[in-house]
Amino acid sequence: MEMIKANGLSKTFRVARRRPGLLGAIRSVVDPEVRKVEAVHDLSLSVERGEMIGLVGPNGAGKSTTIKMLTGILVPSSGEMSVAGLNPLLQRRELARHIGVVFGQRSQLWWDLPLIDSLRLLRHLYRIPEERHNANLAELRSLLSLDEFIDTPVRQLSLGQRMRGDLVAALLHDPELLYLDEPTIGLDVVAKARIREFLLMINATRGVTVLLTTHDMDDVEALCQRMLIIDHGRKLFDGAVSNIRERFGGERALVAVLDSTALATLPRDANGQPIIADLPIGVRLLRAEEPRVWLGFSRDAILAHELVAWLGARYSLRDVTFQEPEIEDVIRRIYEEGLLLQEVGIS
């Protein structure tokens, strides 16, 4: 059975337009001018149990609205949905026992209480049996190394420490599904790595399904095999992370280490760096730093093995590697150039 199933989800908000000036403010109250804002439009998705999916989009794309509908916080304007076999609107309280939620900008912990007290209070909110709660708390506090700050008031914790506490709070009741909204925002490299390792572990060992919304493409690459891109509330792409790079990645780079004999025969530029002449169409020299040369090429121009064969036929090679474009650069290019919008016919 699918963990999440949504068909034709849409959400439209009615927003009152504020008129300028004092008279305008009075008129806005007496005769409000209301406009409709479509946050999500005809969104359909399916998430299998045990999947980790990245939900990606710019600010205002509809990511948070989508999650709020799937958790039962918001009522969709139209469409149908099922989460963990339940209707989020009609069975919201029961659904809460099956899901965990972590918002990077907000916390479900009590600000002035020591972290341990917040985690103990959650046992009563979720009505978790004491033995089960104690076992989960012991395991999770060990996995995320909470002991060094577990007696510290939440308001005194660093952002990384609070996020680890929030992850434990979201998992104490053994949820099947975990919603993560910007879980690594503002964290340093070490804290991000620890949280990513933890999420991969609970997905592998507990089978927790994860729906991740983030602006950090490193999170998506590290955690998710599948990515859903939305913009203006519309689904633009749903598929493997590797596929998005292949389709819209632009240039790849071939890094070739040339033999010293081959280097000696190459012409030089004004700075004394080697030049690769008569390159195939669609291939360009990015840079050269002895003994390496970087050649940029697109997938449409030439296949990787063909370029290696062309280079090997002319020069003695010691090593060859390839560099793929950064996924963050790919996503930026998609938005800046409207590539997916063009594909689905959205202006």
C-alpha positions as CSV (number, residue, x, y, z in Angstrom):
1,M,0.0,0.0,0.0
2,E,1.2,3.5,-0.8
3,M,2.2,5.7,2.0
4,I,1.0,8.9,0.3
5,K,-1.5,9.1,-2.5
6,A,-2.8,12.4,-3.8
7,N,-4.9,13.1,-6.9
8,G,-5.6,16.6,-8.3
9,L,-4.8,18.5,-5.1
10,S,-5.4,22.2,-5.4
11,K,-5.5,25.0,-2.8
12,T,-6.7,28.5,-3.4
13,F,-6.5,31.3,-0.8
14,R,-8.6,34.4,-0.7
15,V,-6.4,37.4,0.1
16,A,-7.8,40.8,0.9
17,R,-5.9,43.6,-0.9
18,R,-5.0,46.5,1.4
19,R,-5.6,49.9,-0.2
20,P,-3.0,52.7,0.6
21,G,-3.7,55.6,3.0
22,L,-6.1,56.1,5.8
23,L,-9.2,56.3,3.6
24,G,-8.0,53.3,1.7
25,A,-7.6,51.3,5.0
26,I,-11.2,52.3,5.9
27,R,-12.5,51.2,2.5
28,S,-10.6,47.9,2.8
29,V,-12.6,47.1,6.0
30,V,-16.0,48.3,4.7
31,D,-15.6,47.1,1.1
32,P,-12.7,44.6,1.0
33,E,-11.2,43.8,-2.4
34,V,-10.4,40.1,-2.4
35,R,-8.2,38.3,-4.9
36,K,-7.6,34.6,-5.3
37,V,-4.1,33.1,-4.9
38,E,-3.6,29.6,-6.2
39,A,-0.9,28.1,-4.0
40,V,-1.2,24.5,-5.4
41,H,-2.7,23.5,-8.7
42,D,-3.8,20.0,-9.7
43,L,-1.0,18.2,-7.9
44,S,-0.8,14.4,-8.0
45,L,1.8,12.3,-6.4
46,S,2.4,8.8,-5.1
47,V,5.0,7.8,-2.4
48,E,5.7,4.2,-1.7
49,R,6.5,3.0,1.8
50,G,10.1,3.3,2.7
51,E,10.9,5.9,0.1
52,M,12.9,9.1,0.7
53,I,11.7,11.9,-1.6
54,G,12.9,15.4,-2.0
55,L,10.3,18.1,-2.6
56,V,12.1,21.0,-4.3
57,G,11.0,24.4,-5.4
58,P,11.6,28.1,-4.9
59,N,10.0,30.2,-2.2
60,G,6.2,30.4,-2.8
61,A,6.2,27.2,-5.0
62,G,3.7,25.5,-2.8
63,K,5.9,23.1,-0.8
64,S,4.7,24.0,2.7
65,T,1.1,24.2,1.6
66,T,1.3,20.7,0.1
67,I,2.7,19.3,3.4
68,K,0.0,21.1,5.4
69,M,-2.7,19.5,3.3
70,L,-1.1,16.1,3.6
71,T,-1.0,16.4,7.4
72,G,-4.6,17.6,7.6
73,I,-3.7,21.2,8.8
74,L,-5.1,22.7,5.6
75,V,-8.3,21.7,3.7
76,P,-7.7,21.4,-0.1
77,S,-9.9,23.4,-2.4
78,S,-10.2,20.3,-4.5
79,G,-8.7,16.8,-5.0
80,E,-8.3,13.6,-3.0
81,M,-5.6,12.3,-0.7
82,S,-4.7,9.4,1.5
83,V,-1.8,9.2,4.0
84,A,-0.9,5.9,5.7
85,G,-4.2,4.6,4.6
86,L,-6.1,7.4,6.3
87,N,-7.9,10.5,5.2
88,P,-6.0,13.5,6.7
89,L,-9.2,15.6,6.9
90,L,-11.5,13.1,8.5
91,Q,-8.9,11.1,10.5
92,R,-6.4,13.8,11.5
93,R,-6.1,12.8,15.2
94,E,-5.5,9.1,14.2
95,L,-3.1,10.2,11.5
96,A,-1.0,12.2,14.0
97,R,0.0,8.9,15.6
98,H,1.5,7.7,12.2
99,I,3.5,10.8,11.2
100,G,6.3,12.9,12.6
101,V,7.0,16.5,11.5
102,V,10.2,18.6,11.8
103,F,10.1,22.2,10.7
104,G,13.6,23.8,10.6
105,Q,12.2,27.3,11.4
106,R,9.9,26.1,14.3
107,S,10.2,23.7,17.2
108,Q,7.8,21.4,19.0
109,L,9.9,21.6,22.1
110,W,9.1,23.7,25.2
111,W,11.4,26.7,25.1
112,D,12.1,27.2,28.8
113,L,12.2,23.5,29.8
114,P,15.2,21.3,29.7
115,L,15.2,19.1,26.6
116,I,14.6,15.9,28.6
117,D,11.4,17.3,30.1
118,S,10.1,18.1,26.6
119,L,10.8,14.6,25.5
120,R,9.1,13.1,28.5
121,L,6.0,15.3,28.1
122,L,5.6,14.1,24.6
123,R,5.0,10.6,25.9
124,H,1.7,11.8,27.4
125,L,0.7,13.8,24.3
126,Y,1.1,10.8,22.1
127,R,-0.1,8.4,24.8
128,I,3.0,6.2,24.3
129,P,3.4,3.3,26.7
130,E,6.1,4.1,29.2
131,E,8.2,1.0,28.4
132,R,8.1,1.8,24.6
133,H,8.8,5.5,25.2
134,N,11.8,4.8,27.4
135,A,13.3,2.3,24.9
136,N,12.9,4.7,22.0
137,L,14.3,7.6,24.0
138,A,17.3,5.7,25.1
139,E,18.1,4.5,21.5
140,L,17.5,7.9,19.9
141,R,19.4,9.9,22.5
142,S,22.4,7.6,21.9
143,L,22.2,7.8,18.1
144,L,22.1,11.6,18.1
145,S,24.4,12.1,21.1
146,L,22.0,14.1,23.2
147,D,23.5,13.4,26.6
148,E,25.9,16.3,26.6
149,F,23.0,18.8,26.5
150,I,19.8,16.8,27.4
151,D,19.4,18.7,30.7
152,T,19.9,22.1,29.1
153,P,16.9,24.4,28.5
154,V,15.9,24.4,24.9
155,R,16.3,28.2,24.5
156,Q,20.1,27.7,25.4
157,L,20.7,25.0,22.7
158,S,22.5,25.7,19.5
159,L,20.6,25.4,16.3
160,G,22.2,22.0,15.5
161,Q,21.4,20.7,19.1
162,R,17.8,21.9,18.9
163,M,17.4,20.2,15.5
164,R,18.7,16.9,16.9
165,G,16.2,17.3,19.8
166,D,13.4,18.0,17.4
167,L,14.2,14.8,15.4
168,V,14.0,12.7,18.5
169,A,10.7,14.4,19.5
170,A,9.3,13.5,16.0
171,L,10.3,9.9,16.2
172,L,9.5,8.9,19.8
173,H,6.1,7.5,18.9
174,D,7.5,5.3,16.0
175,P,5.9,7.2,13.1
176,E,5.7,5.5,9.7
177,L,6.1,8.8,7.8
178,L,8.4,11.7,8.6
179,Y,7.9,15.2,7.1
180,L,11.0,17.3,7.1
181,D,10.7,21.0,6.2
182,E,14.2,22.6,5.8
183,P,15.7,20.3,8.5
184,T,19.3,21.5,8.0
185,I,18.7,25.2,7.4
186,G,21.4,27.3,9.1
187,L,23.4,24.3,10.3
188,D,27.2,23.9,9.9
189,V,28.8,21.2,7.8
190,V,29.4,18.8,10.7
191,A,25.8,19.1,12.0
192,K,24.4,18.6,8.5
193,A,26.4,15.5,8.0
194,R,25.3,14.0,11.4
195,I,21.6,14.6,10.6
196,R,21.9,13.1,7.1
197,E,23.6,10.0,8.5
198,F,20.9,9.6,11.1
199,L,18.1,10.0,8.5
200,L,19.7,7.4,6.2
201,M,20.0,5.0,9.2
202,I,16.3,5.3,10.3
203,N,15.2,4.9,6.7
204,A,17.3,1.7,6.3
205,T,16.7,0.1,9.7
206,R,13.2,1.3,10.6
207,G,11.7,1.7,7.1
208,V,10.6,5.3,7.9
209,T,9.2,7.0,4.8
210,V,10.7,10.5,4.4
211,L,9.3,13.5,2.5
212,L,11.9,16.2,2.6
213,T,11.5,19.8,1.5
214,T,14.7,21.8,1.2
215,H,16.6,24.5,-0.6
216,D,19.8,22.6,0.0
217,M,20.5,20.4,-3.0
218,D,23.3,18.6,-1.1
219,D,20.5,17.3,1.2
220,V,18.6,15.9,-1.8
221,E,21.6,14.3,-3.4
222,A,22.8,12.7,-0.1
223,L,19.4,11.4,1.0
224,C,17.0,11.0,-1.9
225,Q,16.9,8.9,-5.0
226,R,13.8,10.6,-6.2
227,M,12.9,14.2,-6.5
228,L,9.7,16.2,-7.1
229,I,10.1,19.7,-8.5
230,I,7.1,22.1,-8.2
231,D,6.8,25.8,-9.1
232,H,3.8,28.0,-8.8
233,G,2.0,25.1,-7.3
234,R,2.4,22.9,-10.3
235,K,4.4,19.6,-10.6
236,L,7.2,20.1,-13.1
237,F,9.3,16.9,-12.6
238,D,8.9,13.7,-10.8
239,G,11.7,11.2,-11.2
240,A,15.2,10.0,-10.2
241,V,17.7,12.7,-9.1
242,S,20.2,11.3,-11.6
243,N,17.7,11.9,-14.4
244,I,17.3,15.6,-13.8
245,R,21.1,16.1,-14.1
246,E,21.2,14.0,-17.4
247,R,18.3,16.0,-18.9
248,F,19.2,19.5,-17.8
249,G,22.8,19.3,-16.6
250,G,24.4,21.1,-19.5
251,E,28.1,20.6,-19.7
252,R,30.0,17.7,-18.3
253,A,33.8,17.9,-17.8
254,L,36.4,15.4,-18.8
255,V,39.6,15.6,-16.7
256,A,42.5,14.0,-18.5
257,V,46.0,13.5,-17.0
258,L,48.4,13.6,-19.9
259,D,51.7,11.8,-20.1
260,S,54.8,14.1,-19.8
261,T,55.8,13.2,-23.3
262,A,52.4,14.2,-24.7
263,L,52.6,17.4,-22.7
264,A,55.9,18.3,-24.3
265,T,54.4,18.2,-27.8
266,L,51.5,20.5,-27.1
267,P,51.5,24.2,-28.2
268,R,51.4,26.8,-25.4
269,D,49.3,29.9,-24.7
270,A,50.7,33.3,-23.6
271,N,50.8,32.0,-20.0
272,G,52.7,28.9,-21.0
273,Q,49.8,26.5,-20.4
274,P,49.1,23.7,-22.9
275,I,46.5,24.0,-25.7
276,I,44.4,21.2,-27.1
277,A,43.8,22.1,-30.8
278,D,41.2,20.9,-33.3
279,L,38.7,19.8,-30.7
280,P,35.5,18.1,-31.9
281,I,32.4,20.2,-32.4
282,G,30.7,20.8,-29.1
283,V,33.9,20.3,-27.0
284,R,35.9,23.2,-25.5
285,L,39.0,23.5,-23.4
286,L,37.9,24.7,-19.9
287,R,41.4,25.0,-18.4
288,A,44.8,23.4,-18.4
289,E,47.1,23.0,-15.4
290,E,49.9,20.5,-16.0
291,P,49.6,17.6,-16.2
292,R,45.8,18.0,-16.3
293,V,43.4,19.4,-18.9
294,W,39.7,20.0,-18.5
295,L,37.4,19.6,-21.5
296,G,33.8,20.6,-21.4
297,F,31.2,18.9,-23.5
298,S,27.5,18.4,-23.7
299,R,25.7,15.1,-24.0
300,D,24.1,16.1,-27.3
301,A,27.5,16.9,-28.9
302,I,29.5,13.8,-28.2
303,L,29.4,10.7,-26.0
304,A,31.9,10.4,-23.2
305,H,33.6,7.3,-24.5
306,E,33.9,8.9,-28.0
307,L,35.7,11.9,-26.5
308,V,38.0,9.6,-24.5
309,A,38.8,7.6,-27.7
310,W,39.4,10.9,-29.7
311,L,41.8,12.1,-27.0
312,G,43.6,8.8,-26.5
313,A,44.2,8.5,-30.3
314,R,46.2,11.7,-30.2
315,Y,47.8,11.8,-26.8
316,S,49.2,9.4,-24.3
317,L,46.8,9.4,-21.3
318,R,47.7,8.5,-17.7
319,D,44.2,8.9,-16.3
320,V,40.7,10.1,-17.2
321,T,37.8,11.1,-14.9
322,F,34.5,12.9,-15.4
323,Q,32.9,15.7,-13.4
324,E,29.2,16.0,-13.4
325,P,27.5,19.4,-12.9
326,E,26.4,20.3,-9.4
327,I,22.8,19.5,-8.8
328,E,22.3,22.9,-7.3
329,D,23.5,24.5,-10.5
330,V,21.2,22.3,-12.5
331,I,18.1,23.3,-10.5
332,R,19.1,27.0,-10.7
333,R,19.4,26.7,-14.5
334,I,16.0,25.0,-14.7
335,Y,14.3,28.0,-12.9
336,E,16.3,30.7,-14.5
337,E,15.7,29.4,-18.0
338,G,12.2,28.0,-17.4
339,L,13.2,24.7,-19.0
340,L,10.6,22.5,-17.3
341,L,8.0,25.2,-17.6
342,Q,8.6,25.1,-21.4
343,E,8.2,21.4,-21.4
344,V,4.8,21.4,-19.7
345,G,3.6,24.4,-21.6
346,I,3.4,26.9,-18.8
347,S,4.2,30.5,-19.6
